[in-house]
Amino acid sequence: MKITRLRTQVVHLPIDPPILTAILGSIRSADCVLTFLDTDEGITGEGLVFSINNRRLSVIHEMVRQLEDLVVGLDPLLGGSLNARAWKELNFLGYEGVSIVGLAAIDNALWDLRGKAAGMNVAHLIGACRPAVPTYASGGLWLGSSIDELQKEAQSFLDRGFKGMKTRVGPTDPEKMVARVAAVREAIGPDIALMVDANQQMTVKQAIRIGRMMEPLNLTWFEEPVICNNHDGEAELRAALEMPIASGETVHTHRGVLAMLQAGAADVVMPDLQRMGGPTEFLKAGHLCEAFHTPCASHLFPEMSLALLAGLPNGYYLEHMPWFEKIYRERIELDANGHAIVPDRPGWGFSFDLEAVRHYQG
């Protein structure tokens, strides 16, 4: 089998109502570059990367196109050679930012293709450690919601079968912020996993103060309280607080995760499939976490990250963010424990709905 063609398609997925965030302001759309790898045997691998509010999506799209020569003519069974050659090709541009995002788009599609060629889900191709993965709802409980809205939305997540969810806090008025988190905890009870994300908006002192105020609320983790490159500050937080600190969604490749682990920056590492550079690097990061006795969660991309977390011995929580659901034919299903079930379908187990893709194409 040989890869004969790289195809791309841009789609614009509206987020309505817009989401108010501490770091990105109002999020109005998730805008994607869909990647398709065609073969001479009629099998096609699919993947995607994205931008928010259509910002610099054309740059990402062009980066993906510029890497076409790395995969056309490649035997998918020798897919591991992609990264070996990519490191040489990308050396001049560097191993962070748009070059790595472009690689992720292709690597995502390549892993889907390998799974489809083998007739196996990617989780089973790796050698799954579990049939389902703990999952939390992340598409809600935003800063712009009132306390009443927070509690109603939290209940709606419970009604849908989730056993975990994430809310957000900002750096100002810690008493008010803690009251919002407490309201969510009151609505869901003591046994549901509750995560809190500060989106890198706090100083170390601010994070320690609000963290100590939130500790009685039994949080699963306190996510990204300080800027992502302040690993010393994250380590200081870990020492000051009893609750787990989660971070890692903004670092690039397994080398960025290794630096975090060496600095003792997080109790939970949550690599982002796009910023890792695709599944190959994501799995490297996950195994590094295992070596440091650290759980590995995920950031976004649930339709692809599910299989990868299922294949990691230390795989932890899947972030269920529904931004991309509109263009997928299948949906993630939860079992009675609120865990996302690994599908038996080959590849990622989630395929693009081409009619929906045409509807949202740019």
N, C-alpha and C positions, 0 to 999 in steps of 0.2 A: 504494500500500500504506500502511496506517495501523496503528499499534500500538493495540490495543483493550483490552489488559488486562495488568497486572503480577500475576503469581502468585509466591508464595514457599512454600518447604517447608523445614522444619528437619530435619536428620538428625544422628545421633550415631554417629561412626565410632570404634570402640574401637581402641586401640593396645596390643597384647598380644604380648609382655610390655611393661609400661610402660618408658619411656625416662628414664634419669637424665641431667639436663642441669645445667650450672653456673648458669644464670640463672633457669630456670623450675622447677627441682626435678624432680619426677616428672611426665612427660607421659603421661596415661592415655587421652586421647581427643582427636580432632579433630572439632569440632562445627560444622556448616556451615549457612548460610542459602543454599539454592538459589534462584536467580532465573530466572523464565521470562517472556519477553515474547511474548505472543500477538498475531497480526495478523489483519486481515480477509481475508487470502488463505491462511490455514491454516498459515503458517510460524511456527515458534516459536524464539526465541533463548534460549540457556541460559548461565548463569554461576553463580559461587559466591564467597562469602567465608566466613571461618571464625573461630572462637575456639578456644582450647586449654582442655581440662578443663571445658568448658561455662561458662566464666567470662564473664559479661556478654553472653552470646549474645543474650539477649532485647533488650538495648539495641541491638545491631547490627541485629537483625531489625526493630525498630521504626524505626530510621533508614532502612532500605531502604524500608519501607512509606511513610514520610513523604515520599519523593521520587517517589512514583507520578505525581503531577501533572506532573512534568517530561517524562514519556515517553508517557503515554496521549494518543493523537491525533497523535503524531509520525510523520512519514514517515521510515522508516529510512535512506533515501538522503540525508536531511538530518541524519543523526545527529551531525555535528560541532557542531550547534547546542546539543546537550545540555550540553556543558561550558561554553559561553559563558553559558548561562542559569544553570547550577549555581553558577558563581562568584558571581553576584549573590545567589542564594538562600542560599548557605552563608556569606556574608560575616559575618553576625552570630555564627554558631557557630564560625567559624574554618576554616582550611584544613589542619588536622591532626586526627588522631584519628578518632572514630567517624563524623563527617560525611563524611570522605573515604572511609572504608571503605564506607559506604552508597552513595556515588557509584560506587565500584568495582564493586559487585554489578550495578548497572544497566548501566554501560558495558561490562562483560564480556559480558553478554547481548546488548547492542546490536550489538557487533562480530560476535558469532556470527550474529545475525540478518542483518546486512548481507552476510556471506559466504554464508549459505544462500540469500538472495534472489538473489545474483549467480551461484550455483552454483559458487563458488570457495572454496578454503581461504583463511583470513585471510592467510596468508603470501603467497599469489599475488595476493590483492586488494591488498596493499601493494605488491607487486613484489619477490618473493623474491630474495635475494642468493645463496642456496645451497639445495640440495635436502635437506641434513641438517645437524645442528648438533652440535658436540662436547658430550659429556654426561658427567657424573660421578655415581656412586652416592652418595647422601647419607643413605639410610635405614639406617644402621648405624654400626659402629665408635664406639660411644658410650662415655662415661666409665665407665659401670658394668661394662664388659666387661674380663675378664682379658686378659693378653697372648696367651695361647693362643686365647682366643675371638676376639680381634682378628685374629689371623693366619688362623684358619679362615674368618671372615666375609669377610676381604679376598680370600681364594682363591675364595669363593663368588661374589663380584662379578666376578672374572675369568672364572669358568666361565660366567656369564650374558652375557658379551660386553662388559662395561664396560672402558674404557681409562682410567678416572679414578675417584677416590673421595675421600671426605672423612672425616677423623677429628677428634677433639676433644681439647683440653687445658684444664686448669684453672690457677689462679694459684699453687697450692701445690706444693711439692716439684718444682722444675723438672727435676731429674735423672730422677725417675721418669716425668714427663710426656714428656720427650724420648726416654726408653727405649721408651715405648709407640709413639711415632711411628716410631722406628727399627725396631721390630718389624714394623710395617705395611710400611715400605719394604722390609725384608728379604723379606717374603712376596710382594710384587708385582714386585720387580725395579726396575731403574733407569729404565725407559722408560714406566712408567705414571704418569699425572698424579696427584699427591697434594696435597690441600689440607688445611689444619689450621685449625680454628675454635676461638677462645677465648671466644666468646659475650660479649664486652665486659666480661670479669671482671678485667682486669689494669690496674695502673698503667702509665704509660709506661716507668718504669724496669724493672718486671717484664717487660714485653713485649720490651724491648730485650735483656734478659739471655737470656730463653728463645729469642728470635728468633735471636740469634747462635749459640746452642747448636744450633739446628735447621738453620742454613744449609747445613751439609754434606749434608743429606738431600735437597737438590734439590726443594724444594717449589714447586708451581705458584703458591700464594699462602698468606699468613698472614692469616686472616680475623678482623675485628673484635676485635683485641686489647684495645682500650680502649673506654670508653663512647661511644656513637654520636654524641653532640653535642660531643665533644672533637676538633674538626677540627684544632686546632693540635697536639694530642698525636699524632694520626694523621700529620700532616705531619712531626713530629719523628721518628716511627718510620720513615717513608719515607727520611728523610735518613740514619738510623743503620744501616739494614739493606739488604742487597743483594737479599733476596727481595721479591717484590711484596706489597703490602698491599692487601687487598680489604675493602670496606665499602659501606654504603649501604642495607642491607635495612630499616633502621629509620627512614629519613628519609621525609618525605611530599612528594609531588608533585614535578614537575620543578624547582620552585624550591629544594627541599631538596637535590637533586642538584647544581644550579648552585652553591649555597653550598659544597658539598664540593669541587667542581672548582676553584672560585676559591681555596679554601684549600690546594689541593694535597694533599688528605687521603687519596687512594687511587690505586693503580696500576690497580686493577680496580674498577669500580662495579657493584654488583649490586642494582638496584632490585627492590622487592617489588611485585607487581601490585596487591595489596590496598592497601598504603600509598601507592602512587602515585596511586590513585584510578581505576584501570582502564587499559585499553590506550592510550587517547588520551594520557594523561600519561606512561605508560611509554615510548611512542615519542618523545615530546618529550625525555624524559630521555636516551634512547639517542642522539638526534641531538646533544644537548648534549655527551655524552661524545665523540662523533665529532669535534666542533669542538675538543675539548681533547685529541685524539689518545689517547683512553682506551678500552680495551675495555669492553664492556657485557655482563655476565653476568646471571643471573636468580636470584631467591630464591623457592623453592617454586612451586606452581601449574604443574607441567611441562606439563600438557595444554593450557594456554593460552599459556604463555610460549614454547613451542616455535615457534609461528608468528611471534611478534613478534621473537624473536632471528634467525630465518631472514630476516626482512625488514630487518634492520639491517646496514649495511656493516661495522660494528665489533662485530657480535654475537659473543659469546664462548661461555662454557660454560653449558649448561642444567643446573640442579640437578634431578636425578631423585629426588624424594621421593615415596614411594608411598602417602602417607596417604590420598589421595582415590581410589585405584584401585578400591576396593570398589564405588563407585557409577557407574563408567564402563563402558560397553559394550565399548569398544576399549582396547587397551593400546599404549603407546609401543613401537615396534620399533627395534632397533639394526642398523646396517649392519656390514660387516666391520671397519670402523675404529672401532667403538664409538660412532658418531654416531647421534643420534636422527633418524629419517627423518620428514620432513614429509609427512603423508598427503595424498592427493588428495581426500579427502572434504571437502565444503563446511563453511563455518563454522570452528570450531576443529578440526574433524576428529575430535573426541571428544564423544560424546553420553551423556547420563545413561541408565543402565539403570533403567527405572522400577520394575521388580520389586525390584531391590536398594534403590532409594530407599524403597519401601514397607517393606522389611525393617528399615531403619535409621531410619525417621522417628521424630521425637520428638513 
